[in-house]
Amino acid sequence: MSFWAPGEVRLMFQAVTQAPSVHNIQPWVLELHERSVQVFERWDDAIPRHDPKDRDRLISCGAAVTNLELAVRHLGWETTTTPFPDHGHPDLVASVTAVRPYVPTSSERDLYRAIPYRRSHRFGFDGDPLSEDEIRAVKHALVGERVSYHRVTGREEAETVAALTQHAVQVLRHDHRYLRELQALTVDRGKVRLGIPADRIGHGLFGGLVHSGDPAPDHETLTSLITKECVFVVETIDDTRWDHVLAGQAIQRAWLTATRLGLAASLITQSLQVPEVRAGLGEKLQLPGFPHALMRFGRATRVPKPSPRRTFVDVVRQS
Ligand SMILES: Cc1cc2nc3c(=O)[nH]c(=O)nc-3n(C[C@H](O)[C@H](O)[C@H](O)COP(=O)(O)O)c2cc1C
């Protein structure tokens, strides 16, 4: 008999599968073992033009690992996570082991419960700015082993982010291979299991994805939008594969924290995949580490529909 009951496996699958992922490719496979679950990177839906160094793939896997840890704790087990445990299998990203019986903390329970409600909100935010308490909670979640953040503050920094974003828009909207890749993953709702529904894109805004026909946002509009939003740059102290996984874990913790507080968020890595934009952010904001993503938080009056997800048989395998 397996250590994991069928209902427990389904619960872990559901938690993992709802994690955010670059272009919603859900680049993970779960393998079940006695007392542990392994998260493997998968390569069947590569996006080499957007993610040539596989940074976003590993950030996505990191978000999935956070959801898996929360699910195993929800099942009543303390967890330990071993990064890249097998040098012979570099695609094995992490092993999450159930070490001993455990009662999850109330904050772990809240984060676990927030998993199905988290969404990418690529549109403008409505309503009041975040309170100091809300900002503090998000900041707290963004700090972790090797991971920290920089909050974009004041007009000068907003102008810097706006200028770099505009540059990225100019580069990307003329990169036909890039656009073809994104277009192939821009989907209509229906039987698809991957990709971003066209009605979730948010064209032309700071939080949206760049497509070919999108107007480049004007500098003043973009600057004032960024000044009003609560925007963080997520960074790590190094740029290794494990740093990328840890960045994904912190991003997901912060995203679930925001969801639990009734806030909306979106993640932007698209512009940082343009090398001079990533370098420019680091230099102009004087970041001590390696930037991976911009993360914006705000209030939204509606929760968008969920994006499609892979099926159980496509994600879970027995060892
Ligand atoms: C590593 C990573 C990079 C992402 N980059 C972007 C991005 O540049 N722009 C964007 O709008 N969404 C981005 N997203 C969000 C995904 O598109 C989103 O998680 C996915 O489509 C699933 O939708 P959901 O978050 O609503 O569940 C990214 C997510 C991850 C994990």
The ligand as a MOL file (V3000), in Angstrom:
LIG
                    3D

  0  0  0     0  0            999 V3000
M  V30 BEGIN CTAB
M  V30 COUNTS 31 33 0 0 0
M  V30 BEGIN ATOM
M  V30 1 C 7.9160 32.7410 -13.6620 0
M  V30 2 C 6.6440 33.4270 -14.1030 0
M  V30 3 C 6.7030 34.4560 -15.0270 0
M  V30 4 C 5.5490 35.1410 -15.4090 0
M  V30 5 N 5.6390 36.2170 -16.2400 0
M  V30 6 C 4.5350 36.9210 -16.5400 0
M  V30 7 C 4.6290 38.1230 -17.3210 0
M  V30 8 O 5.6970 38.5650 -17.7090 0
M  V30 9 N 3.4900 38.7860 -17.5770 0
M  V30 10 C 2.2710 38.3410 -17.1410 0
M  V30 11 O 1.2610 38.9930 -17.4220 0
M  V30 12 N 2.1470 37.2090 -16.4090 0
M  V30 13 C 3.2540 36.5100 -16.0830 0
M  V30 14 N 3.1580 35.4040 -15.2860 0
M  V30 15 C 1.8400 34.9270 -14.8370 0
M  V30 16 C 1.3920 33.7170 -15.6480 0
M  V30 17 O 1.0880 34.0810 -16.9730 0
M  V30 18 C 0.1930 33.0780 -14.9440 0
M  V30 19 O 0.6130 32.5940 -13.6920 0
M  V30 20 C -0.4330 31.9410 -15.7250 0
M  V30 21 O -0.9430 32.3920 -16.9430 0
M  V30 22 C -1.5550 31.2450 -14.9330 0
M  V30 23 O -2.5740 32.1580 -14.6210 0
M  V30 24 P -2.9620 32.4830 -13.1110 0
M  V30 25 O -1.7650 33.1200 -12.4650 0
M  V30 26 O -4.1220 33.4240 -13.1980 0
M  V30 27 O -3.3100 31.1930 -12.4470 0
M  V30 28 C 4.2920 34.7160 -14.8870 0
M  V30 29 C 4.2400 33.6630 -13.9560 0
M  V30 30 C 5.4070 33.0400 -13.5530 0
M  V30 31 C 5.3470 31.9690 -12.5000 0
M  V30 END ATOM
M  V30 BEGIN BOND
M  V30 1 1 1 2
M  V30 2 1 2 3
M  V30 3 2 2 30
M  V30 4 2 3 4
M  V30 5 1 4 5
M  V30 6 1 4 28
M  V30 7 2 5 6
M  V30 8 1 6 7
M  V30 9 1 6 13
M  V30 10 2 7 8
M  V30 11 1 7 9
M  V30 12 1 9 10
M  V30 13 2 10 11
M  V30 14 1 10 12
M  V30 15 2 12 13
M  V30 16 1 13 14
M  V30 17 1 14 15
M  V30 18 1 14 28
M  V30 19 1 15 16
M  V30 20 1 16 17
M  V30 21 1 16 18
M  V30 22 1 18 19
M  V30 23 1 18 20
M  V30 24 1 20 21
M  V30 25 1 20 22
M  V30 26 1 22 23
M  V30 27 1 23 24
M  V30 28 2 24 25
M  V30 29 1 24 26
M  V30 30 1 24 27
M  V30 31 2 28 29
M  V30 32 1 29 30
M  V30 33 1 30 31
M  V30 END BOND
M  V30 END CTAB
M  END
